[in-house]
């Protein structure tokens, strides 16, 4: 296997084949008028790992190399980035060829274990779902209620593709109330993988980070964020039962229905510093039973 020198961060050979995220089209409105609008791109990208066809993902195609790099990491297809020789995207064939220095010897086993997840675009997780989650233990970090509000406010400046064309999910890697990286794609799992690829490529640790998504907090989301070493997961959408159970198991603080000055903590309330209760008021969502939590 190729080993990087101590002073140089190893980076595989990669194309830079990002495409536009949206296209202008004509549509007829409710007044029978023709209007020009934008629609989100949706492109198939088939991954070949050492000439072996692995999977086809549907993507905007804006950051295909990082998407595939993060997918390989999150699926445990490749454990060491220095083993990846090259990532070559070719949109003429809608394919990406990944070449390694030393091919993995357990690909067949991983391909035979496949779970179809609830991810948009039919996400797929290879390997036994719980094989690696059992080993993960995340750091305990606290966050102020006011910092959550500041972060949600700052996130309003993003979602550019969604505002223009809709039909996409957004994910962000955050630190305190700052957004370090924001990615949109047709499936939230693609956006997660692209951020994971960027973190892996640039050696960014997740132990002091927050992960934000516009999508629901499913088991797949919790597993991927936990594998990235991120202890806090924030969403404007809801949470599933298995997502909550896994968050409790590995120690992910789970905050959902987060929008404006409202949020619900489904795991890790002891790590939230409620410093803005008087400003937040006492409003709550319909159907939610409210009781005071001691701090």
TORKOL-4160 file (C-alpha; in steps of 0.2 Angstrom, whole numbers, padded with zeros to 4 digits, m for minus):
295
<pt num="1" X="0000" Y="0000" Z="0000"/>
<pt num="2" X="0006" Y="0018" Z="m0004"/>
<pt num="3" X="0011" Y="0027" Z="0012"/>
<pt num="4" X="0012" Y="0046" Z="0013"/>
<pt num="5" X="0027" Y="0055" Z="0020"/>
<pt num="6" X="0025" Y="0062" Z="0037"/>
<pt num="7" X="0024" Y="0080" Z="0032"/>
<pt num="8" X="0013" Y="0079" Z="0017"/>
<pt num="9" X="m0005" Y="0075" Z="0017"/>
<pt num="10" X="m0009" Y="0062" Z="0005"/>
<pt num="11" X="m0022" Y="0066" Z="m0008"/>
<pt num="12" X="m0028" Y="0054" Z="m0022"/>
<pt num="13" X="m0028" Y="0059" Z="m0040"/>
<pt num="14" X="m0045" Y="0066" Z="m0044"/>
<pt num="15" X="m0054" Y="0074" Z="m0058"/>
<pt num="16" X="m0064" Y="0090" Z="m0055"/>
<pt num="17" X="m0080" Y="0086" Z="m0064"/>
<pt num="18" X="m0093" Y="0096" Z="m0055"/>
<pt num="19" X="m0108" Y="0101" Z="m0065"/>
<pt num="20" X="m0122" Y="0114" Z="m0064"/>
<pt num="21" X="m0135" Y="0110" Z="m0051"/>
<pt num="22" X="m0150" Y="0116" Z="m0060"/>
<pt num="23" X="m0156" Y="0120" Z="m0077"/>
<pt num="24" X="m0168" Y="0133" Z="m0084"/>
<pt num="25" X="m0185" Y="0126" Z="m0091"/>
<pt num="26" X="m0202" Y="0133" Z="m0096"/>
<pt num="27" X="m0217" Y="0129" Z="m0086"/>
<pt num="28" X="m0235" Y="0135" Z="m0087"/>
<pt num="29" X="m0242" Y="0143" Z="m0071"/>
<pt num="30" X="m0260" Y="0143" Z="m0064"/>
<pt num="31" X="m0265" Y="0158" Z="m0075"/>
<pt num="32" X="m0260" Y="0148" Z="m0091"/>
<pt num="33" X="m0244" Y="0159" Z="m0093"/>
<pt num="34" X="m0227" Y="0152" Z="m0098"/>
<pt num="35" X="m0214" Y="0156" Z="m0086"/>
<pt num="36" X="m0195" Y="0152" Z="m0085"/>
<pt num="37" X="m0190" Y="0143" Z="m0069"/>
<pt num="38" X="m0176" Y="0131" Z="m0064"/>
<pt num="39" X="m0177" Y="0113" Z="m0060"/>
<pt num="40" X="m0164" Y="0103" Z="m0050"/>
<pt num="41" X="m0152" Y="0091" Z="m0060"/>
<pt num="42" X="m0153" Y="0072" Z="m0057"/>
<pt num="43" X="m0139" Y="0062" Z="m0064"/>
<pt num="44" X="m0134" Y="0043" Z="m0062"/>
<pt num="45" X="m0117" Y="0040" Z="m0057"/>
<pt num="46" X="m0111" Y="0022" Z="m0057"/>
<pt num="47" X="m0096" Y="0018" Z="m0046"/>
<pt num="48" X="m0083" Y="0005" Z="m0052"/>
<pt num="49" X="m0070" Y="0000" Z="m0039"/>
<pt num="50" X="m0055" Y="m0008" Z="m0046"/>
<pt num="51" X="m0066" Y="m0012" Z="m0062"/>
<pt num="52" X="m0079" Y="m0020" Z="m0051"/>
<pt num="53" X="m0097" Y="m0012" Z="m0053"/>
<pt num="54" X="m0103" Y="m0007" Z="m0035"/>
<pt num="55" X="m0118" Y="0004" Z="m0035"/>
<pt num="56" X="m0126" Y="0018" Z="m0045"/>
<pt num="57" X="m0131" Y="0034" Z="m0036"/>
<pt num="58" X="m0142" Y="0048" Z="m0041"/>
<pt num="59" X="m0135" Y="0065" Z="m0039"/>
<pt num="60" X="m0134" Y="0083" Z="m0043"/>
<pt num="61" X="m0117" Y="0080" Z="m0049"/>
<pt num="62" X="m0109" Y="0096" Z="m0041"/>
<pt num="63" X="m0096" Y="0087" Z="m0031"/>
<pt num="64" X="m0095" Y="0069" Z="m0038"/>
<pt num="65" X="m0077" Y="0066" Z="m0032"/>
<pt num="66" X="m0081" Y="0070" Z="m0014"/>
<pt num="67" X="m0097" Y="0061" Z="m0014"/>
<pt num="68" X="m0089" Y="0045" Z="m0020"/>
<pt num="69" X="m0074" Y="0047" Z="m0008"/>
<pt num="70" X="m0087" Y="0049" Z="0007"/>
<pt num="71" X="m0097" Y="0035" Z="0001"/>
<pt num="72" X="m0082" Y="0023" Z="0001"/>
<pt num="73" X="m0078" Y="0029" Z="0018"/>
<pt num="74" X="m0095" Y="0028" Z="0026"/>
<pt num="75" X="m0098" Y="0011" Z="0018"/>
<pt num="76" X="m0081" Y="0004" Z="0024"/>
<pt num="77" X="m0077" Y="m0001" Z="0006"/>
<pt num="78" X="m0060" Y="0008" Z="0009"/>
<pt num="79" X="m0053" Y="0010" Z="0027"/>
<pt num="80" X="m0037" Y="0021" Z="0023"/>
<pt num="81" X="m0037" Y="0036" Z="0011"/>
<pt num="82" X="m0019" Y="0032" Z="0006"/>
<pt num="83" X="m0025" Y="0016" Z="m0002"/>
<pt num="84" X="m0035" Y="0026" Z="m0015"/>
<pt num="85" X="m0024" Y="0029" Z="m0030"/>
<pt num="86" X="m0037" Y="0039" Z="m0041"/>
<pt num="87" X="m0055" Y="0044" Z="m0043"/>
<pt num="88" X="m0059" Y="0048" Z="m0061"/>
<pt num="89" X="m0077" Y="0054" Z="m0065"/>
<pt num="90" X="m0083" Y="0053" Z="m0083"/>
<pt num="91" X="m0100" Y="0061" Z="m0087"/>
<pt num="92" X="m0100" Y="0054" Z="m0105"/>
<pt num="93" X="m0102" Y="0037" Z="m0098"/>
<pt num="94" X="m0110" Y="0043" Z="m0081"/>
<pt num="95" X="m0097" Y="0033" Z="m0072"/>
<pt num="96" X="m0083" Y="0035" Z="m0059"/>
<pt num="97" X="m0068" Y="0024" Z="m0059"/>
<pt num="98" X="m0059" Y="0022" Z="m0042"/>
<pt num="99" X="m0042" Y="0013" Z="m0042"/>
<pt num="100" X="m0034" Y="0007" Z="m0026"/>
<pt num="101" X="m0016" Y="0002" Z="m0023"/>
<pt num="102" X="m0022" Y="m0014" Z="m0014"/>
<pt num="103" X="m0039" Y="m0020" Z="m0018"/>
<pt num="104" X="m0050" Y="m0025" Z="m0003"/>
<pt num="105" X="m0052" Y="m0044" Z="m0001"/>
<pt num="106" X="m0069" Y="m0044" Z="0007"/>
<pt num="107" X="m0079" Y="m0034" Z="m0006"/>
<pt num="108" X="m0090" Y="m0049" Z="m0010"/>
<pt num="109" X="m0095" Y="m0051" Z="0009"/>
<pt num="110" X="m0100" Y="m0033" Z="0010"/>
<pt num="111" X="m0110" Y="m0033" Z="m0007"/>
<pt num="112" X="m0120" Y="m0048" Z="m0001"/>
<pt num="113" X="m0125" Y="m0039" Z="0015"/>
<pt num="114" X="m0136" Y="m0025" Z="0009"/>
<pt num="115" X="m0149" Y="m0014" Z="0018"/>
<pt num="116" X="m0161" Y="m0003" Z="0008"/>
<pt num="117" X="m0163" Y="0012" Z="0019"/>
<pt num="118" X="m0176" Y="0026" Z="0020"/>
<pt num="119" X="m0164" Y="0039" Z="0012"/>
<pt num="120" X="m0171" Y="0049" Z="m0003"/>
<pt num="121" X="m0167" Y="0041" Z="m0019"/>
<pt num="122" X="m0167" Y="0024" Z="m0010"/>
<pt num="123" X="m0151" Y="0024" Z="0000"/>
<pt num="124" X="m0141" Y="0008" Z="0002"/>
<pt num="125" X="m0130" Y="0003" Z="0016"/>
<pt num="126" X="m0118" Y="m0011" Z="0013"/>
<pt num="127" X="m0112" Y="m0023" Z="0026"/>
<pt num="128" X="m0120" Y="m0028" Z="0043"/>
<pt num="129" X="m0129" Y="m0012" Z="0048"/>
<pt num="130" X="m0123" Y="m0013" Z="0066"/>
<pt num="131" X="m0105" Y="m0021" Z="0064"/>
<pt num="132" X="m0096" Y="m0004" Z="0066"/>
<pt num="133" X="m0108" Y="0006" Z="0076"/>
<pt num="134" X="m0105" Y="m0005" Z="0091"/>
<pt num="135" X="m0087" Y="0001" Z="0093"/>
<pt num="136" X="m0091" Y="0020" Z="0092"/>
<pt num="137" X="m0091" Y="0031" Z="0107"/>
<pt num="138" X="m0093" Y="0050" Z="0105"/>
<pt num="139" X="m0086" Y="0064" Z="0115"/>
<pt num="140" X="m0098" Y="0073" Z="0127"/>
<pt num="141" X="m0100" Y="0091" Z="0122"/>
<pt num="142" X="m0112" Y="0105" Z="0128"/>
<pt num="143" X="m0120" Y="0118" Z="0117"/>
<pt num="144" X="m0130" Y="0134" Z="0122"/>
<pt num="145" X="m0148" Y="0136" Z="0117"/>
<pt num="146" X="m0143" Y="0154" Z="0111"/>
<pt num="147" X="m0130" Y="0146" Z="0100"/>
<pt num="148" X="m0143" Y="0134" Z="0092"/>
<pt num="149" X="m0153" Y="0149" Z="0088"/>
<pt num="150" X="m0138" Y="0159" Z="0080"/>
<pt num="151" X="m0134" Y="0143" Z="0070"/>
<pt num="152" X="m0152" Y="0141" Z="0063"/>
<pt num="153" X="m0152" Y="0160" Z="0059"/>
<pt num="154" X="m0135" Y="0158" Z="0049"/>
<pt num="155" X="m0141" Y="0143" Z="0040"/>
<pt num="156" X="m0155" Y="0154" Z="0032"/>
<pt num="157" X="m0142" Y="0161" Z="0021"/>
<pt num="158" X="m0139" Y="0144" Z="0013"/>
<pt num="159" X="m0150" Y="0132" Z="0003"/>
<pt num="160" X="m0146" Y="0141" Z="m0013"/>
<pt num="161" X="m0151" Y="0127" Z="m0025"/>
<pt num="162" X="m0167" Y="0124" Z="m0015"/>
<pt num="163" X="m0172" Y="0142" Z="m0016"/>
<pt num="164" X="m0169" Y="0142" Z="m0035"/>
<pt num="165" X="m0175" Y="0125" Z="m0040"/>
<pt num="166" X="m0182" Y="0115" Z="m0025"/>
<pt num="167" X="m0181" Y="0096" Z="m0025"/>
<pt num="168" X="m0165" Y="0095" Z="m0015"/>
<pt num="169" X="m0159" Y="0092" Z="0003"/>
<pt num="170" X="m0145" Y="0102" Z="0012"/>
<pt num="171" X="m0132" Y="0096" Z="0025"/>
<pt num="172" X="m0120" Y="0107" Z="0034"/>
<pt num="173" X="m0104" Y="0104" Z="0044"/>
<pt num="174" X="m0104" Y="0117" Z="0058"/>
<pt num="175" X="m0094" Y="0123" Z="0073"/>
<pt num="176" X="m0103" Y="0133" Z="0086"/>
<pt num="177" X="m0114" Y="0145" Z="0075"/>
<pt num="178" X="m0102" Y="0145" Z="0060"/>
<pt num="179" X="m0105" Y="0135" Z="0044"/>
<pt num="180" X="m0089" Y="0127" Z="0038"/>
<pt num="181" X="m0097" Y="0117" Z="0023"/>
<pt num="182" X="m0114" Y="0117" Z="0016"/>
<pt num="183" X="m0119" Y="0104" Z="0002"/>
<pt num="184" X="m0135" Y="0101" Z="m0007"/>
<pt num="185" X="m0140" Y="0086" Z="m0017"/>
<pt num="186" X="m0156" Y="0076" Z="m0022"/>
<pt num="187" X="m0154" Y="0064" Z="m0008"/>
<pt num="188" X="m0148" Y="0069" Z="0010"/>
<pt num="189" X="m0137" Y="0054" Z="0011"/>
<pt num="190" X="m0127" Y="0060" Z="m0004"/>
<pt num="191" X="m0125" Y="0077" Z="0004"/>
<pt num="192" X="m0119" Y="0068" Z="0020"/>
<pt num="193" X="m0106" Y="0058" Z="0010"/>
<pt num="194" X="m0099" Y="0073" Z="0001"/>
<pt num="195" X="m0096" Y="0081" Z="0017"/>
<pt num="196" X="m0088" Y="0065" Z="0024"/>
<pt num="197" X="m0077" Y="0065" Z="0009"/>
<pt num="198" X="m0071" Y="0083" Z="0011"/>
<pt num="199" X="m0068" Y="0079" Z="0030"/>
<pt num="200" X="m0058" Y="0063" Z="0025"/>
<pt num="201" X="m0048" Y="0072" Z="0011"/>
<pt num="202" X="m0044" Y="0087" Z="0022"/>
<pt num="203" X="m0041" Y="0077" Z="0039"/>
<pt num="204" X="m0055" Y="0087" Z="0048"/>
<pt num="205" X="m0060" Y="0079" Z="0065"/>
<pt num="206" X="m0078" Y="0079" Z="0070"/>
<pt num="207" X="m0077" Y="0078" Z="0088"/>
<pt num="208" X="m0081" Y="0097" Z="0091"/>
<pt num="209" X="m0093" Y="0099" Z="0076"/>
<pt num="210" X="m0112" Y="0100" Z="0073"/>
<pt num="211" X="m0120" Y="0091" Z="0059"/>
<pt num="212" X="m0136" Y="0100" Z="0051"/>
<pt num="213" X="m0148" Y="0092" Z="0039"/>
<pt num="214" X="m0164" Y="0097" Z="0031"/>
<pt num="215" X="m0170" Y="0079" Z="0031"/>
<pt num="216" X="m0177" Y="0067" Z="0044"/>
<pt num="217" X="m0165" Y="0059" Z="0057"/>
<pt num="218" X="m0166" Y="0041" Z="0052"/>
<pt num="219" X="m0154" Y="0027" Z="0058"/>
<pt num="220" X="m0144" Y="0029" Z="0042"/>
<pt num="221" X="m0141" Y="0048" Z="0046"/>
<pt num="222" X="m0136" Y="0044" Z="0064"/>
<pt num="223" X="m0124" Y="0030" Z="0059"/>
<pt num="224" X="m0115" Y="0041" Z="0046"/>
<pt num="225" X="m0114" Y="0056" Z="0058"/>
<pt num="226" X="m0107" Y="0044" Z="0071"/>
<pt num="227" X="m0094" Y="0037" Z="0059"/>
<pt num="228" X="m0089" Y="0054" Z="0056"/>
<pt num="229" X="m0086" Y="0057" Z="0074"/>
<pt num="230" X="m0099" Y="0071" Z="0076"/>
<pt num="231" X="m0108" Y="0071" Z="0093"/>
<pt num="232" X="m0122" Y="0083" Z="0089"/>
<pt num="233" X="m0135" Y="0080" Z="0075"/>
<pt num="234" X="m0148" Y="0094" Z="0071"/>
<pt num="235" X="m0162" Y="0094" Z="0059"/>
<pt num="236" X="m0177" Y="0105" Z="0054"/>
<pt num="237" X="m0187" Y="0088" Z="0051"/>
<pt num="238" X="m0192" Y="0074" Z="0062"/>
<pt num="239" X="m0184" Y="0058" Z="0069"/>
<pt num="240" X="m0188" Y="0040" Z="0067"/>
<pt num="241" X="m0188" Y="0027" Z="0081"/>
<pt num="242" X="m0173" Y="0018" Z="0076"/>
<pt num="243" X="m0164" Y="0034" Z="0073"/>
<pt num="244" X="m0167" Y="0039" Z="0091"/>
<pt num="245" X="m0162" Y="0022" Z="0098"/>
<pt num="246" X="m0146" Y="0022" Z="0089"/>
<pt num="247" X="m0142" Y="0040" Z="0095"/>
<pt num="248" X="m0145" Y="0034" Z="0113"/>
<pt num="249" X="m0133" Y="0019" Z="0110"/>
<pt num="250" X="m0118" Y="0029" Z="0103"/>
<pt num="251" X="m0121" Y="0046" Z="0112"/>
<pt num="252" X="m0127" Y="0057" Z="0098"/>
<pt num="253" X="m0136" Y="0072" Z="0104"/>
<pt num="254" X="m0152" Y="0072" Z="0093"/>
<pt num="255" X="m0161" Y="0089" Z="0090"/>
<pt num="256" X="m0176" Y="0089" Z="0078"/>
<pt num="257" X="m0190" Y="0100" Z="0072"/>
<pt num="258" X="m0177" Y="0115" Z="0073"/>
<pt num="259" X="m0183" Y="0130" Z="0065"/>
<pt num="260" X="m0183" Y="0148" Z="0070"/>
<pt num="261" X="m0184" Y="0148" Z="0089"/>
<pt num="262" X="m0191" Y="0130" Z="0091"/>
<pt num="263" X="m0183" Y="0113" Z="0093"/>
<pt num="264" X="m0186" Y="0097" Z="0101"/>
<pt num="265" X="m0172" Y="0087" Z="0110"/>
<pt num="266" X="m0174" Y="0068" Z="0108"/>
<pt num="267" X="m0157" Y="0063" Z="0115"/>
<pt num="268" X="m0144" Y="0072" Z="0125"/>
<pt num="269" X="m0155" Y="0086" Z="0134"/>
<pt num="270" X="m0142" Y="0086" Z="0148"/>
<pt num="271" X="m0129" Y="0094" Z="0136"/>
<pt num="272" X="m0140" Y="0109" Z="0132"/>
<pt num="273" X="m0137" Y="0125" Z="0141"/>
<pt num="274" X="m0154" Y="0133" Z="0142"/>
<pt num="275" X="m0148" Y="0151" Z="0142"/>
<pt num="276" X="m0162" Y="0159" Z="0131"/>
<pt num="277" X="m0178" Y="0152" Z="0139"/>
<pt num="278" X="m0186" Y="0169" Z="0143"/>
<pt num="279" X="m0182" Y="0175" Z="0125"/>
<pt num="280" X="m0189" Y="0159" Z="0118"/>
<pt num="281" X="m0206" Y="0160" Z="0126"/>
<pt num="282" X="m0217" Y="0146" Z="0130"/>
<pt num="283" X="m0224" Y="0142" Z="0113"/>
<pt num="284" X="m0224" Y="0124" Z="0107"/>
<pt num="285" X="m0230" Y="0113" Z="0093"/>
<pt num="286" X="m0247" Y="0106" Z="0092"/>
<pt num="287" X="m0249" Y="0089" Z="0099"/>
<pt num="288" X="m0233" Y="0090" Z="0110"/>
<pt num="289" X="m0235" Y="0088" Z="0128"/>
<pt num="290" X="m0225" Y="0101" Z="0138"/>
<pt num="291" X="m0217" Y="0099" Z="0155"/>
<pt num="292" X="m0203" Y="0108" Z="0163"/>
<pt num="293" X="m0186" Y="0099" Z="0162"/>
<pt num="294" X="m0174" Y="0103" Z="0177"/>
<pt num="295" X="m0157" Y="0109" Z="0172"/>
